[in-house]
Amino acid sequence: MRVRKLTIVALAVVAGLSLTACQNDDDGSGQNAAPPAASGPSSADGGSASAGTGSAGSGQEGGGSDSAGKSPDGAGGSSGSNGGGGEDGRAAKCRTDELEITATDATVGGDTEGTVAVDLKNGGGRACTLTGYAGVDLKTNAGTVSAERTGEEASPVVLQDGENVTFGITYPVNDTGGSGVRITGLVVTPPNETKSVPLDWPGGASLPVTDGSGTPVRVGPMGSAGQGG
């Protein structure tokens, strides 16, 4: 009798397990399909991560750089292209060897003083800055006469390649009737430079003799042609 009861119980257990398995088979068809369906987004995610190593992804990870390594707003390239820039963003100073320097007579009839205009043209292939006064020396048969600054404000002048600026030299006209001090040449030193350029003197042939109390020649700042006096 005990054996029979155990057999019935065993059969009941087996039947229960069979019923559960059937239910799992019916309900699991959707569940078994879920993993393949889920594998689609997983693959897409993986593809997105792989794309992150390309140009688009480097733009995001590189702090706003595009595939060419430039800033999207273009700001990254401008400062590097300056070439002659100083720390304050202004073009570096003009070197003597970059300048084409010429001098011409700019005296106007009736003026009580003579004027020579000195032109400095930037031929260095880059922008450069001239600030202040040029050094001016007149060579004479009595020695060198150095021009005195007029004291006018000297603002920085930025010259693009091919541009020029002119300053003026004023001197007293020798109308004494005597030979005076004969001028034999002109020497110009650009602002903040030590290399000078010798030029022919295009103005009056001589200076009147002075009492030696000071130079009779004056030089204006950059841009002062005709305003040196």
C-alpha positions as CSV (number, residue, x, y, z in Angstrom):
1,M,0.0,0.0,0.0
2,R,2.8,2.4,0.9
3,V,4.6,1.5,-2.3
4,R,1.5,2.3,-4.3
5,K,1.1,5.7,-2.7
6,L,4.7,6.6,-3.4
7,T,4.2,5.6,-7.0
8,I,1.1,7.8,-7.3
9,V,3.0,10.7,-5.8
10,A,5.9,10.2,-8.2
11,L,3.5,10.2,-11.1
12,A,1.9,13.4,-9.9
13,V,5.3,15.1,-9.7
14,V,6.3,14.0,-13.1
15,A,3.0,15.2,-14.5
16,G,3.5,18.6,-12.9
17,L,6.9,18.9,-14.3
18,S,5.7,18.0,-17.8
19,L,2.9,20.6,-17.5
20,T,5.4,23.3,-16.4
21,A,7.7,22.5,-19.3
22,C,4.8,22.8,-21.8
23,Q,3.9,26.2,-20.4
24,N,7.5,27.4,-20.5
25,D,7.7,26.3,-24.1
26,D,4.5,28.2,-25.0
27,D,5.4,31.4,-23.1
28,G,9.2,31.2,-23.8
29,S,8.8,31.6,-27.6
30,G,8.7,35.4,-27.1
31,Q,11.4,35.3,-24.5
32,N,13.7,33.3,-26.6
33,A,13.2,35.8,-29.4
34,A,14.1,38.7,-27.1
35,P,17.9,38.1,-27.0
36,P,18.3,38.3,-30.8
37,A,16.1,41.4,-30.8
38,A,18.2,42.9,-28.1
39,S,21.4,42.1,-29.9
40,G,20.4,44.6,-32.6
41,P,20.8,47.7,-30.4
42,S,23.9,46.1,-28.9
43,S,25.5,45.9,-32.3
44,A,24.5,49.4,-33.1
45,D,26.0,50.7,-29.9
46,G,29.1,48.8,-30.8
47,G,29.1,50.4,-34.2
48,S,28.6,53.9,-32.7
49,A,31.6,53.3,-30.4
50,S,33.7,52.3,-33.4
51,A,32.6,55.4,-35.3
52,G,33.8,57.5,-32.3
53,T,37.4,56.9,-33.4
54,G,36.8,58.5,-36.8
55,S,36.6,62.2,-37.7
56,A,33.2,62.8,-36.2
57,G,34.0,61.3,-32.9
58,S,37.4,63.0,-32.7
59,G,35.5,66.3,-33.0
60,Q,33.6,65.6,-29.9
61,E,36.4,64.1,-27.9
62,G,39.0,66.7,-29.1
63,G,37.3,69.7,-27.5
64,G,35.5,71.0,-30.5
65,S,38.0,70.2,-33.2
66,D,36.8,68.9,-36.6
67,S,38.5,66.3,-38.6
68,A,41.0,68.8,-39.9
69,G,42.1,69.7,-36.4
70,K,40.7,73.2,-36.6
71,S,38.3,74.9,-34.2
72,P,34.8,75.1,-35.7
73,D,34.6,78.8,-35.3
74,G,37.9,79.3,-37.1
75,A,39.6,81.0,-34.1
76,G,42.2,78.4,-33.8
77,G,44.0,79.3,-37.0
78,S,44.2,83.1,-37.0
79,S,46.7,83.6,-34.2
80,G,49.1,81.0,-35.6
81,S,49.1,82.6,-39.1
82,N,50.4,85.9,-37.8
83,G,54.0,84.9,-38.4
84,G,55.4,88.3,-37.1
85,G,53.2,88.8,-34.2
86,G,54.3,90.1,-30.8
87,E,53.0,89.1,-27.4
88,D,50.4,92.0,-27.5
89,G,49.1,90.8,-30.9
90,R,50.8,93.7,-32.8
91,A,53.1,92.9,-35.8
92,A,56.8,92.7,-34.9
93,K,59.0,95.7,-35.5
94,C,60.3,96.5,-38.9
95,R,63.9,95.6,-39.5
96,T,66.2,97.8,-41.5
97,D,66.8,95.1,-44.1
98,E,63.0,94.9,-44.7
99,L,62.6,98.6,-45.5
100,E,63.2,100.5,-48.7
101,I,64.2,104.0,-47.6
102,T,64.3,107.0,-49.9
103,A,64.5,110.7,-49.3
104,T,63.1,113.6,-51.4
105,D,63.1,117.4,-51.2
106,A,59.6,118.4,-49.9
107,T,60.3,122.1,-49.4
108,V,57.4,124.4,-50.5
109,G,58.2,127.7,-52.0
110,G,58.0,130.5,-49.5
111,D,58.7,128.3,-46.4
112,T,61.1,129.7,-44.0
113,E,62.6,126.2,-43.4
114,G,63.6,123.5,-45.8
115,T,61.9,120.1,-45.6
116,V,63.1,116.6,-46.6
117,A,60.6,113.8,-46.7
118,V,62.0,110.3,-45.9
119,D,59.9,107.4,-47.0
120,L,60.0,103.9,-45.5
121,K,58.4,101.2,-47.6
122,N,57.9,97.7,-46.2
123,G,59.3,95.1,-48.5
124,G,59.8,92.3,-46.0
125,G,56.9,90.1,-47.1
126,R,55.1,90.5,-43.8
127,A,53.4,93.1,-41.7
128,C,55.7,95.0,-39.4
129,T,55.5,98.0,-36.9
130,L,57.4,101.2,-36.7
131,T,57.1,103.0,-33.4
132,G,58.6,106.4,-32.5
133,Y,61.3,108.4,-34.2
134,A,64.0,107.4,-36.7
135,G,67.5,108.5,-36.1
136,V,68.7,111.2,-38.5
137,D,72.3,112.4,-39.0
138,L,73.5,114.9,-41.6
139,K,77.0,114.5,-42.8
140,T,78.7,117.8,-43.3
141,N,82.2,119.1,-44.1
142,A,82.3,120.2,-40.4
143,G,81.3,116.8,-39.0
144,T,78.0,115.0,-38.2
145,V,74.9,117.0,-37.3
146,S,72.3,114.9,-35.4
147,A,68.6,115.9,-35.8
148,E,66.6,116.7,-32.7
149,R,63.1,115.3,-32.2
150,T,60.2,117.6,-32.4
151,G,58.5,116.1,-29.4
152,E,55.3,115.2,-31.2
153,E,53.4,112.1,-30.1
154,A,54.8,109.0,-31.8
155,S,52.0,106.5,-32.4
156,P,52.8,103.0,-33.7
157,V,52.4,102.5,-37.4
158,V,51.7,99.0,-38.8
159,L,52.8,98.6,-42.3
160,Q,51.5,95.7,-44.4
161,D,53.8,94.3,-47.0
162,G,54.2,97.0,-49.8
163,E,52.9,99.9,-47.6
164,N,54.9,102.9,-46.7
165,V,55.1,105.8,-44.2
166,T,56.9,109.1,-44.4
167,F,58.4,111.4,-41.8
168,G,59.8,114.9,-42.2
169,I,63.2,116.5,-41.6
170,T,63.2,120.3,-41.3
171,Y,66.3,122.4,-41.4
172,P,67.1,126.2,-41.7
173,V,67.6,127.5,-45.2
174,N,71.0,129.1,-45.7
175,D,70.2,132.6,-47.0
176,T,73.1,134.3,-45.4
177,G,75.0,134.6,-48.6
178,G,77.9,132.7,-47.2
179,S,78.9,129.1,-47.9
180,G,77.7,127.9,-44.6
181,V,78.1,124.3,-43.6
182,R,78.1,122.1,-46.6
183,I,75.9,118.9,-46.4
184,T,77.4,115.8,-47.9
185,G,75.0,113.1,-47.0
186,L,72.1,111.8,-44.9
187,V,72.1,108.7,-42.6
188,V,68.7,107.3,-41.4
189,T,68.3,104.6,-38.7
190,P,64.8,103.2,-38.4
191,P,63.1,103.3,-35.0
192,N,64.4,100.7,-32.5
193,E,67.1,99.6,-34.9
194,T,70.9,99.9,-34.9
195,K,71.6,99.4,-38.6
196,S,71.6,102.6,-40.6
197,V,71.1,103.4,-44.2
198,P,73.2,106.1,-46.0
199,L,71.4,108.3,-48.5
200,D,72.1,111.2,-50.7
201,W,70.9,114.5,-49.3
202,P,68.2,115.9,-51.6
203,G,67.7,119.3,-49.8
204,G,69.6,122.6,-49.7
205,A,73.3,122.4,-50.2
206,S,74.3,123.9,-46.9
207,L,73.2,124.9,-43.4
208,P,73.8,128.4,-42.0
209,V,76.6,128.7,-39.5
210,T,75.2,128.6,-35.9
211,D,76.6,129.7,-32.6
212,G,76.9,126.1,-31.5
213,S,74.0,126.4,-29.0
214,G,72.1,123.4,-30.5
215,T,71.3,121.6,-33.7
216,P,69.2,123.5,-36.3
217,V,67.9,120.2,-37.7
218,R,64.7,118.5,-36.5
219,V,63.0,115.2,-37.2
220,G,59.3,114.4,-36.8
221,P,57.8,111.0,-35.9
222,M,56.4,108.4,-38.3
223,G,53.8,110.0,-40.5
224,S,54.9,113.6,-40.0
225,A,56.2,114.5,-43.5
226,G,55.8,118.2,-43.9
227,Q,55.0,118.6,-40.2
228,G,58.4,118.3,-38.8
229,G,58.5,122.1,-38.0
